[in-house]
Amino acid sequence: MIDILRQHIIGRLGNDIDNLETVLNYFKPLSVDRNQYLVKQGEVCKYVYFIAKGCLQVFVYDNEMNETTRDIVTEGTWCSELLSFGSGKPATENIRTVEPCELLAIDKQSFQMMVETIPQFDKVYKQILETSYANSVYRINTFVALSALERVKWLMEFRPKLMTRVSSKLIASYLGINKDVFSRLKAKL
């Protein structure tokens, strides 16, 4: 599993990486069953996760306990509740496994030490932040302007594997549409 993270970092930074093995030693491998919470709203997020295998849902509950999904995160990417992780304040989002996952976790103390002492790791962290921000802004701006049908088409074009990988309920939550509406629109396409 650590080889997947090694290749990910090399892919982002190239082969000339001092201290790569030192960085990798700070990550703890985790095998997590399906439908397990990594972070719950109101708790402090203590880890940043690299997904070697599996799928995570980042979401919130509304007042009626309906889920609104901000992101569905799959292999080869990073996931955390970054505001809570960085500030030590309670999380405003939940992170749950959608399927069995193989994760590599790094705690805040180790993470901060790597950012402060290893320039390459700081670069990876900045890339994580930039990617997270860009994805969120793009999704919000795009989804505000798109009809429900256009959102389904967007998903089919940009994240087609999700259509067969996760439930219709989860996809509908991610797209911000009713599950029944999603099923009807999907059938049309």
Order of alpha helices (4+ residues) and beta strands (2+ residues): alpha-alpha-beta-beta-beta-beta-beta-beta-alpha-beta-beta-alpha-alpha-alpha-alpha-alpha-alpha
